[in-house]
Amino acid sequence: MPAKKRKEETVTEENEAETEMENWTEVSSPIVGTFYSRPSEKEESFVKLGQKVKKGDVLCILEAMKIMNEIKSPHDGTIKR
């Protein structure tokens, strides 16, 4: 039978997760549309988990009203999820 975690350990893990998330920037779309993670079926995704990106790198494409809109990174960083 596995040992139960003590309350202090659980609280510490939650605090660490919250602190890490404070440094995140959520990139959201200014429009509603169809999401494309890669330029075409034969090409790789624009970004992958853990990849470093620079300001202006294309993260994805959103199609809205037959127009393809590139969603770009607002600053340098690492893709977390």
N, C-alpha and C positions, 0 to 999 in steps of 0.2 A: 504494500500500500504506500503510495507516494506521500512524502511529508507535506503538510499544509504550509503555505506561505504565511509568514507573520504579517500583521497589518503594516508595520513600518516598511517592510520590503516592498509591499504593493504600492504604498503611498509614494515611496521614492521613485519607483518605476514610472508611475503616472506623472510625477513632477518632471522627470527627465523627458518624457514624451511631449509634455506641454511646452517645455523650454525649447526643444528642438523645433516644434511646429511654429513657435513665435518667429523664427527666422525664415519661414517659408513665405513665398509670394504666390498666391493663387492666381493663375491666369484664366480669366473668363472671357467669353465671347461677347462682343457688343451687339451681336445679331443672333437670330435663331436660324439654323440651317442644318444641312447634312454634313456630318463630320467625316473627313478623310485623313487617315493617319499617314498616308503615303501618296506620292504623286501619281502612281499607276500601279496596277496589279503586279507588274513585273519588277518594280523597284522596291527598295527597302523603306521602312518607316522614316519619317523625318527625324524623329528622336526615339531613344530607347531609355529605359529605366537606368539611372546611374550615369547617363551621358552628360558631359559638361557642354553647356551652350553659351554663346555670347549674345550680347544685346543685338537684336535684329535678326537672329536666326529664325527660320520658319519652323514652327512647332507643329502646325497642322493646316489644313485647308477646310474652310466652311463654304459650302455651296448654298447660296440664297438667291432666289429669283434668277436662276440660271447664270449667276455670276460667281466665280471662284474667288474667295477672299482668303488671303494668307493671314494666319494669326502668328505674330512674331513675338519673340521673347522680349519683355520690357527691360531686361538687364542680364548681366552675366550670372550664371548659376549652374546648378545640377538638377537634373530631372529626378524627382523623388517619387511621384505617382501620377 
